[in-house]
Amino acid sequence: MPRMRDLFAPLRQFFHHPWLLAVLAALASAVLLLAASVGLTLQQMKQSESAQMNARGERFLDRLEQVFGQLREGVDQLQAQPLRGCGPDMQAQLQQVALESRFIYEAAYVDAQAACSNRGGERVIEPLRGPDIQGPTYSYWLNTTTEPNDNLAALMLGRGNFLVSTSRGHLTDVVDLPPGGSLLVVLDHGTRAIPVLGPAQDWPPTADWPAPSHKALLELPDRLVYRMATKSPDYQLVLIAPRASLPWRLNGLLWLLYPGSLLLACVVGWLVLQLIQQRRSMTSELQQALRRGELQVLYQPIFELDSRRCVGAEALVRWRRPDGSLTSPDLFIPLAENTGQIRQITDFVLQRVLEQLGQLLRANRHLYISVNLAACDVMEPRIGEVSARLLAQHRVTPGQIAFEVTERGLIDVVVARENLQTLRTAGHQVLIDDFGTGYCSLAYLQTLPVDCLKIDKAFIDALGHDAASSGVAPHIIRMAHDLHLRVIAEGIESEEQAQLLSSEGVKYGQGWLFAHPVSARQFAELITRGRRVAGRRIDDEP
């Protein structure tokens, strides 16, 4: 055990440098905050990028459906009229169709002898290759030119001798493609893709295209692919945008995140420093309190439920400062356990009990006082040696000093069993305090050298109510009886609770129904005069 303490000595020494701990806490929090901020920002940007891609895709799809619809209507109108050739009437008809249709930029008539367009002498659209889509009625040409001119044809539709086309401007005015993005028309059941807008893309985008996912938006590591279903079974529209711009956009946001993360990290470091200094300050104050005698011991009497005879008491330590204020045990006891000062407090309580009540205990051999042990007391044999020395000094039998341990204090059951057995062999009683709130299983309980179980107040309060834990206390009582253990009920505050516990076979109890924590003088008066003390709260004590 000393060798183990020597191994951890450098670590303990390290934790005694508050500034170093504060800096480490600040650095750790800065890393965590920045990582969390970057992760959140990445997630939000990806979601925003996906939402923008969805919006672009929907707008393109709506526009393309409108464009194809007007192209079909225009070419149907031209095919239905009787004029053929390139006379003035045909020129007028072509101009009328183009004027009536928002998305028809050019309408043309083409046969073996002549070609004419609504654009006059500017140009006549003529496909330079066979149609990309050949249907029973219409022929489709996609991306008829790659020149970056919004007035040049991007889509062309033909029927008979008539051709109609839309310009790039009729598509790009809906939404701008991101750099490197493309609008593709996918043909031949997904095996071929022709760009309508933007550069050609590697196709297919995935090895298992068409992707099995039914989602319209397919998120790949380097690009987003938005699939748009159309009314025609012959083609599908796909919008592709790269994700290369994401780190650059994120870089700008990181500059906004740095100051906030560093500021929060400094605040965390400052709070850690204040907490450490406060704990060190309280540690020092507690040490001074032990030297100045500011700690005092009070006694919570334990009664036999049937006869209401006092059979003992639990020793409670309180810290009353010079200004009269009380520091809660819930605050300084855990601190003392962490710093190792709890050993001094345990020794102080044991010594003060024997100094104050030694004569009373010698005169009343049936009486006992229980002292609470911390986890470090249970894991070391030291307390048995201290107890033996003090008992011999005050001529009190070991059976009149009991030791209470909590389930949470049984860190190593094997070591605890050995040390507790040593105490029992010496004649001390061993009690499990607050039973039911820890992790002591029945299997461990059967092997521990224990004389009594103390049921936690929370389970006593639930008795007689519909609370989910109302059946815990009776279960613990039956289990204790099966193991031939005594039971003490804590926190009894009403006569109904006392009667119910008595009917369940509980013989002993403590709580404000019988007495509040009292001083040594009041406890001696309670025993010697054989009457209950009304008792006052500790904060009412003079």
Secondary structure, DSSP 8 states (H G I E B T S, - for coil): -HHHHHHHHHHHHHTT-HHHHHHHHHHHHHHHHHHHHHHHHHHHHHHHHHHHHHHHHHHHHHHHHHHHHHHHHHHHHHHHS---SSSHHHHHHHHHHHHH-SS--EEEEE-SS-EEETTTTS-----SS--SEE-SS-EEEE----SS-TTSEEEEEEETTEEEEEETHHHHTT----TT-EEEEEEGGGTEEEEEES----SSSSTT-S-S---SEEE-SSEEEEEE--S-TT-EEEEEEE-TTHHHHHHHHHHHHHHHHHHHHHHHHHHHHHHHHHHHHHHHHHHHHHHHT-EEEEEEEEEETTT--EEEEEEEEEEE-TTS-EE-HHHHHHHHHHHTTHHHHHHHHHHHHHHHHHHHHHH-TT-EEEEE--HHHHTSTHHHHHHHHHHHHHT--GGGEEEEEEGGG-SSHHHHHHHHHHHHHTT-EEEEEEETSS---HHHHHHS--SEEEE-HHHHHTTTS--TTTTHHHHHHHHHHHTT-EEEE----SHHHHHHHHHTT--EE-STTT---B-HHHHHHHHHHT-------GGG--
